[in-house]
Amino acid sequence: MEYIFNSHNHLPGCILKTITDKPFIRAAVEALIREKESNSPQKEQIIQQLINTIITYAARNLTLQEKEVFNGKISGVMSIINYLHQHIFEPEKLKINQIAEHFHLSPKYMGEYFKKHTRESLQQYIMLYKLKLIESRLKLTDMRISEIALEFGFTDQSHLNRILKNIMT
């Protein structure tokens, strides 16, 4: 869900690019509407599963879009961004040496390559992405700031507050 909401490519139009997914999603939405209007047993569980399925299909199609051809060649930076999103809660895997090793690049080149294609340093991108996720948590959940700080690997709430204050000034 976070991946969908925080995706950088909020392009207009249908996100379903896989031709076989469109009829399935239509059927799932129709089933969702029927289920909502019914009084069948396990109604809530079925609705929840249908919504989860639709969200998963949407996320898959967004991922496929990112891998599409960009200016005549596959954009390799998207695979790095996907890696960062996938491992955002694993600080050890977000270290430049780990990322470079995963993509079989030197750490120095990894930083240069990422900045060239995104106009942000790797660490800057990671921090801004974390902050977007934190913002979503603050708006959409009832989690306390201390819980959010721990989830995102900050030492404590004051550490997160300092970073937020630096970003806002």
C-alpha positions in Angstrom: 0.0 0.0 0.0 2.8 2.4 0.9 4.5 1.6 -2.3 1.4 2.6 -4.3 0.8 5.8 -2.4 4.5 6.9 -2.4 5.3 5.9 -6.0 7.0 8.7 -7.8 5.3 8.2 -11.1 1.8 9.5 -10.5 1.0 9.5 -14.2 -2.6 9.9 -15.4 -4.4 7.0 -16.9 -5.0 3.4 -16.0 -2.2 1.8 -14.0 -3.2 -1.7 -15.3 -0.9 -2.3 -18.1 -1.1 -6.1 -18.2 -3.9 -7.0 -20.6 -4.9 -10.1 -18.6 -5.1 -8.2 -15.4 -7.9 -5.8 -16.5 -10.7 -8.4 -16.8 -9.7 -10.0 -13.6 -9.7 -6.6 -11.7 -13.1 -5.8 -13.3 -14.5 -9.1 -12.0 -12.9 -8.6 -8.6 -14.4 -5.1 -8.3 -17.8 -6.4 -9.3 -17.5 -9.2 -6.8 -16.6 -6.6 -4.2 -19.7 -4.6 -4.9 -21.9 -7.7 -4.8 -20.3 -8.8 -1.5 -20.7 -5.4 0.1 -24.4 -5.4 -0.7 -24.9 -9.0 0.5 -25.5 -10.3 4.0 -23.5 -13.5 3.5 -21.4 -15.0 6.3 -17.7 -14.0 6.3 -18.6 -10.9 4.3 -15.9 -8.7 5.9 -13.1 -11.3 5.3 -14.1 -11.7 1.7 -14.2 -8.0 1.2 -10.8 -7.6 2.8 -9.3 -10.4 0.6 -10.7 -8.9 -2.5 -9.3 -5.4 -1.6 -5.9 -7.0 -0.8 -5.9 -8.8 -4.2 -6.8 -5.6 -6.1 -4.0 -3.7 -4.2 -1.5 -6.4 -5.0 -2.4 -6.3 -8.7 -2.0 -2.5 -8.7 1.4 -2.7 -7.0 2.6 -5.3 -9.5 1.5 -3.2 -12.5 3.2 -0.1 -11.1 6.4 -2.2 -10.7 6.1 -3.4 -14.3 5.7 0.2 -15.5 8.9 1.2 -13.7 10.7 -1.5 -15.6 9.4 -0.3 -19.0 11.8 1.2 -21.5 13.0 4.7 -20.7 14.6 6.8 -23.5 15.3 3.7 -25.5 16.9 1.6 -22.7 15.8 0.0 -19.5 16.2 2.4 -16.6 18.5 0.6 -14.2 18.0 3.2 -11.5 14.4 1.9 -11.0 15.7 -1.4 -9.9 17.8 0.4 -7.3 14.8 2.4 -6.2 12.7 -0.7 -5.9 15.5 -2.3 -3.8 15.5 0.7 -1.5 11.7 0.6 -1.1 11.8 -3.1 -0.5 14.5 -2.8 2.2 13.6 0.6 3.8 13.1 -1.0 7.2 16.4 -2.9 7.1 19.1 -0.3 7.8 22.0 -2.8 7.2 20.8 -3.3 3.6 20.6 0.4 3.0 24.3 1.0 3.4 26.0 2.0 0.2 28.4 -1.0 0.4 25.5 -3.4 0.6 23.5 -1.8 -2.2 26.6 -1.7 -4.4 27.4 -5.3 -3.7 23.8 -6.3 -4.5 24.0 -4.6 -7.9 27.6 -5.6 -8.5 28.9 -2.1 -8.7 31.6 -0.2 -6.8 30.3 1.9 -3.9 31.7 5.1 -5.4 30.1 4.4 -8.8 26.8 3.5 -7.1 26.6 6.9 -5.5 27.5 8.7 -8.8 25.2 6.6 -10.9 22.2 7.2 -8.5 22.8 10.9 -8.3 23.2 11.2 -12.1 19.8 9.6 -12.7 17.8 11.0 -9.7 19.5 14.3 -9.0 19.6 13.2 -5.3 22.3 11.4 -3.3 21.5 7.9 -2.2 21.3 8.9 1.4 19.2 11.9 0.6 16.7 9.8 -1.3 16.5 7.2 1.5 15.9 9.9 4.1 13.2 11.7 2.0 11.5 8.4 1.3 11.5 7.5 5.0 10.1 10.9 5.7 7.3 10.4 3.2 6.4 7.1 4.9 6.6 8.7 8.3 4.2 11.4 7.1 1.8 8.7 5.9 2.0 7.0 9.3 1.3 10.2 11.1 -1.7 11.0 8.9 -3.2 7.5 8.4 -2.5 5.7 11.7 -2.8 6.2 15.4 0.8 5.3 16.0 2.8 7.4 18.4 5.8 9.3 17.2 8.0 7.2 19.4 6.7 4.0 17.8 7.3 5.5 14.3 10.8 6.6 15.2 11.7 3.1 16.4 10.1 1.5 13.3 12.2 3.6 11.0 15.5 3.0 12.9 15.8 6.4 14.7 17.4 6.2 18.1 14.5 7.9 19.7 11.7 10.4 19.2 14.0 13.4 19.7 16.3 12.2 16.9 13.3 12.0 14.5 12.1 15.5 15.7 15.6 17.0 15.0 15.6 15.6 11.5 12.1 16.8 10.8 13.0 20.3 12.2 16.1 20.4 9.9 14.0 19.5 6.9 11.3 22.1 7.6 13.8 24.9 8.1 
